[in-house]
Amino acid sequence: MRIIVLHLIFIFGIIFNLSACTTDNEAPPPAEKPTEQPPNPEDNQNHSENMNIKIIIGDKILTAILNDTPTSQDFIDKLPLTLQMSRHDDREYYADMSLSKNVATQNGYVVGDICYWTPGDCIVFYYAKGYTGSLIKMGRITSDLRIFISLDNNISVRIEKEN
């Protein structure tokens, strides 16, 4: 009887792993918890064209820099605003939002990126490793990302221009 139970657990484990694969049958890399904000060489470029923002989650304030693209400018024009964001795959928080898509998309992101996911019309904060395609990079969070680990699955986020 014990052998049958172990075989069933093994078979369900295989089925579960196969069902977790992406549409191209390639499993995404596991999410990795952030320790601190990794450096990004793009942060030192075009600061005069970038916009500093504050991301307020409860009593925590994070800082971020948005780039100078039509998508980012469309977002900046909507500030200040409050978004209801949801956790996804222990790597990101996202919120539905319609923004300009007049920019080429990219595949993949760097931990800390703020992106616009074009198929779902969502703004996304990436706080752990993973993979997503069809992104427009809008900027990056420059504060410590570890705050995201302890947050609830659904959060209220206030975003403002930094003075």
Secondary structure by P-SEA (a helix, b strand, c coil): caaaaaaaaaaaaaaaaaaaccccccccccbbbbccbbbbcccccccccbbbbbbbcccbbbbbcccccaaaaaaaaacccccbbbbccccbbbbbbbccccccccccccccccccccccbbbbbbcbbbbbcbbbbccccccccccccccccbbbbbbbbcc
